[in-house]
Amino acid sequence: MVVGLEESLRLSVAALMQATGQSQRVVAGVLGLTQAQVSRRQSGASSWTLRDVDALAGFYGIDVLDLLAGPTRACEALVARQDRRAGTGKGAAR
C-alpha cells in the first residue's frame, strides 16, 4: 500500500503529537490556527499548507524533509534532536 504525501504528513503530525504529548490546541497555537482547523487538516477535510509544514518542522526542531518522509522518520529525527540537546548523540563530545 502506497501512502500519499498528505496522508504521510497527517501520520507524521499525529506521531509527533503523541511522542511529545502535544494536543491539537498546542499545535494550533503554534500555527496561528484554531483547534478545529488543525482537526480538519488532520482528518483530511482540508490540506496542510507549505507554511504549516515549515512551521511544524520548526516547532518540532526537525527538517521539513523528515516531517514529510513519514511518521517513523519524523520521530527518529525528533529523538536525534533530543539526543543532541542532551549531549548523548553519536557526535557528542565525551
N, C-alpha and C positions, 0 to 999 in steps of 0.2 A: 504494500500500500504506500503510495507516494503522498506525502503531506505537502500542501501548497505553502507558500510564504506567509500568507495571512494566518493560516492555522498554526504554523510553526511559531509565529510571533505570539499569538494568543497563548499557546502552550508554554512558551518561554516566560512570558509575563506571569502567568499563573504559578509556574515553578519558582520563580524568583520571589514572588509574594509569599509563597508557602515557606521557602527557605529562610526568609528574613522576618517572617511574622508580620508582614505589612498588610494592611487592609486596602480595599479599593478606595476608601476615603483618603488614606495617606497618599496613594498614588495619584489620585485626583488632585489633591492639593499641590503636589509637585508639578503637575502638568497644567494647572490652572483650569481644571475641568470640574464638573460635578461628579459625585459618585455614580449617578445614573448614566452619565456619558461614558465613564470607564466601564460600567457594566455592559452597556451596549457594544462597546468595542470588544470586550471580552467574549460576548455571546455571538459576535459576528454580525450583529444587526447594523453596525456601522464599522468603518475601517479606521485603523490607526493611521495617523499622518506621519510624514517623514519627520516633522518637528517633534511629534510624540516619541518616535523611535529614538531620535537623538537625545531628547530629554530623559527618557527611560534609561538609556545606556549610561548617560552621565550620572543619573541618580544612583544607579547600582554600581557605578565605577568600573564598568566593563566596556569593551569595544563594541561598536554598533554591529560589526560582523558576527561577534559572538552571540549577541542578542538574537540576531536573525537566523543563526545556524541551528536553533532548536534548543529545547529545554536542557538537555544534557550538557551541551557546550556552554550555555549561558550559566548554568550552576557551577560547572567546572571553573569558568572564568571568575565567578564570584568567590569561590573558595580560594583560588590562586591569589586574588586581590587581598583577601583576608589574611592569607599566609604571609604575603609580602608586608602588610601592615604590622603583623605580629612578629616579623623577622624570622619566620620559620620556613620560608620558601627555599627552593634549591639554591638560589643565588644569594642567600643571606650570609652576611659576614658572621664568623664564629669567634 
